[in-house]
C-alpha cells in the first residue's frame, strides 16, 4: 500500500510539473471540445474490448470442459473486469469476484483457479504480442523514451514475439505439459492457444483505440507506436499498486507526448477514464439492480449477495470522487449566471460546503458497504440524495447528477444485499481505507490549489462570500473535509482495545458451551473438537449456537477451520470475526478450510493459499480383501498372530486408564525428544482426554499404543487426534491401530475416516502458480531432511484415501506470508518448538 501511495504522490508531482504553465480552464475547454465522432469511437472501442474480455472466460470454460450459458459468463466477466480495472491488481480483485460468482454457480475451487490462471495467461500473451509488434513497428520512438540504443528495439521486439510463437508451436506439437526445473505449465490445444492470442490482441487493441481516438492529432504517435506506449503505461500502472493505476498511467502517457499536446492529452485521459472505467462500473450496477428487481428471490442468491458489496463499495467511492472533483474546479460563466438566477448566495455557499463534506463521507462509508452493513447502505443512500440536491445548487453539470443517480438507483434496489445490522454511529472505516481516502482528499487539495494557483491567498479569503469567486468556497470546503478525516482518524486512534477478559482463554463454562454447540452442529467435521483443548479463544454468535475458535500469534488472528454450529450463522460470524480483528489491529485468517467454503471467504475479501491435502478413507467399502489391500491384510494378520488386542474404551471409562495413558505419552515424548504442540493438534491433557473415547492396542494386558477418537455427531466422519506408543512397541503397531479403527468405524456406521493432512502435498510448481505454492512444492520435494513430507503422504496413501485440498484464507500479499509464519509458530509453540524435531 505504501509503495502505491508513494508512486501516486510522485505521479501527482510529475503531472503538476508538466502542467505548471497551463490553466485549468484551458483543460476544461479541451474537454468540452471533444468531437462527437471521437466520443462515439471511444464508446464503440470500449464495448468491443469488454466483449472480447468475456471471450477470455468463454475460452477458459472450454479449456476446463465445463458448460455455462454465455449470458452468465459474459455478466461475470464484465463485472469482474469493470471492478478489477478500477481497483487494480486484476488477478487479485477480479479473481476474488470470480470465486464469489462462479462458486455460487457450482464450480469447484480448482476449476475457478484454472479459469483465473487461464485468463491471466491470456492477458500476458496479448501484452507480449502487442508490445512486440509495436516495438518492431516504431521501436526507435519507443526506445528513445528510455534512452536505449536504437538496435535494442528490434531485438526486444523479436524476443517478445518469440513468446506467443513458442506457445503456438508447443500447442501445434501437442505438448500438453511443459516442465522446467520443477515448474510445470499446461498447454491447451492449438485452437485454444490461437484463440487466446487472437482474443487478447483484439481486447488490448480496442482498449488502446478507445484512448487513441480521443488523443490530439499532434500527439506525435502513429497507431503502432501508441499501441506500444499504451501497453507500457498500462503495465506500469498495474504494477504500481495504485488502484486502477490512476496518476501513474497518466504520467507515463504525458511523459511521451510533446509539450504542445499536453493539455489536450489530459482532456483525452480524463474522458478515457470516464468511458473505459467509470461507465462500465455504472452499467454493472444497473444490470445488477435490474436482475434483482426482475427476479428478487433467485437474483438475491445467485447475483446480489456475491457481487453487490464489492461493486457498490467501488461505485460509492467513485461517486465521492465525483463530488470532490466538482467542488475543486471553478464554474464557468454560464453556470455562474444560472446559479445566480436559481438560488441565493447563502444556499450556494452551503451547498458547496455540504457537497464536498458528503463527498468525503461517501469515500469513508464505502468500506461499510464492502462489509454488507445496513447502516452503511442507509448512510450512502442519504449522502447520494444529498449530493444530487447540493450538486444542483453548486451549478454542477447534469452529467454529474446523472452519475450520482446511476449509483443511487441500483444501490437502493439492492438493499437486501446489505443485511448485516450496524448502528450509524458505529460505522468506522479500516485504517487502510482511511489512508486511501486521505490520498484522494490530498489529490483534491492539489487539484483545487492548481485550479486557483493564481489567486493571492490571504486571511480575508476565508470570509469572502462572492458568487464569481470559487477559491474561498474551495478553502472552506477543504477545511470541512480535513476536519471529517481528522475526526475519523481520532476515533480510530482512541478506539478501545480488546478488553483483557475478551482476550482470556475460555473458562470451563465456555468449553461446556462449545461442547453443546458441537453436539448439535450442522455439517461439522471432527476437527471441531479441538475447541475443547482450551488453547484457543472462542467467539460465539449472538444466539450462542455457533462459534469460531482462534489463536493469537503476534498480530495474526488465526481461526482453526470454518465456523462451527448453525449453517445460517456462518457468514455473519465470519464477518464478526473480521471486524473484531480490524478493530484490534489484527490480521485475520482461517486455517485448513475446505474448498467448498472458499466462496464465503472470498466474499469477505480473503485470498487463498493451498496448505496440502487431507486424506479420507471411505469406510462403506473398506475391507482387507483383494490384491490392493494385500499389505494391509498381512499387517493385520501379523498383529493378530502376535496377540495384539484392540479395544475402544468408551468416554465414561477413560478416567480408569488415564494413568496408563500418561505413562505411554511421557515415554513417547521423551523418545522423540519433542514437546507438546497445540492449536491444530491435540496434546496430552487429562481434562481434554476425558472428553473422548480412546482406542488401545495391548499385548497380554500391557498398553502399547493408544489414540483418542474424534467423531462428527452425525457419524459422517471419524478421526484420530492424539496418537502415542511405547518405544518398545513392535513394528507396525500404529498400522494395526489404524486398520482396526477403520474396521471398527465401518461397523459403527461412520462414513469416512480422516487420516489427517499431508502438508505441502498437491502444491503446483507451474510457472503461473503463486510464489508461495512454488516454494511449498519445492519444500515437498527437497526438504525431507527437516520434515518427512513425502514419507507422510506415502504412509497415508497406502490406505487408498480420497485426497481433498485444504487452504489458508488470509489477506493477500505479504500478509499471507506473515500469517503462514505465525501459524507455524502457533502450532509449534514458538521458535524452539518449530526448529526442534
Secondary structure as UniProt FT lines:
FT   HELIX           2..18
FT   TURN            19..21
FT   HELIX           24..32
FT   HELIX           36..63
FT   TURN            64..65
FT   HELIX           70..87
FT   HELIX           90..104
FT   TURN            105..106
FT   HELIX           109..145
FT   TURN            146..147
FT   HELIX           150..172
FT   TURN            173..174
FT   STRAND          177..180
FT   TURN            181..182
FT   STRAND          183..186
FT   HELIX           190..212
FT   TURN            213..214
FT   HELIX           217..219
FT   HELIX           223..239
FT   TURN            240..241
FT   HELIX           243..245
FT   TURN            246..247
FT   HELIX           248..256
FT   HELIX           259..261
FT   HELIX           262..272
FT   HELIX           273..278
FT   HELIX           279..294
FT   HELIX           296..299
FT   HELIX           300..304
FT   HELIX           305..328
FT   HELIX           333..342
FT   HELIX           345..370
FT   TURN            371..372
FT   HELIX           374..393
FT   TURN            394..395
FT   HELIX           398..413
FT   HELIX           415..417
FT   HELIX           424..426
FT   HELIX           431..451
FT   TURN            452..454
FT   HELIX           459..463
FT   TURN            467..468
FT   HELIX           471..493
FT   HELIX           500..503
FT   HELIX           508..519
FT   HELIX           526..533
FT   STRAND          537..540
FT   TURN            542..543
FT   STRAND          546..553
FT   TURN            554..555
FT   STRAND          556..560
FT   STRAND          564..565
FT   HELIX           567..569
FT   HELIX           570..583
FT   TURN            584..585
FT   STRAND          587..594
FT   HELIX           595..597
FT   HELIX           598..603
FT   TURN            604..605
FT   STRAND          607..618
FT   TURN            620..621
FT   HELIX           627..629
FT   HELIX           630..641
FT   TURN            642..643
FT   STRAND          644..649
FT   HELIX           651..656
FT   HELIX           658..672
FT   HELIX           686..689
FT   TURN            690..691
FT   STRAND          694..699
FT   TURN            700..701
FT   STRAND          702..711
FT   TURN            713..714
FT   STRAND          717..725
FT   TURN            727..728
FT   TURN            731..732
FT   HELIX           733..748
FT   STRAND          752..759
FT   TURN            760..762
FT   TURN            767..768
FT   HELIX           771..782
FT   TURN            784..786
FT   HELIX           789..797
FT   TURN            798..799
FT   STRAND          802..810
FT   HELIX           814..828
FT   HELIX           831..835
//
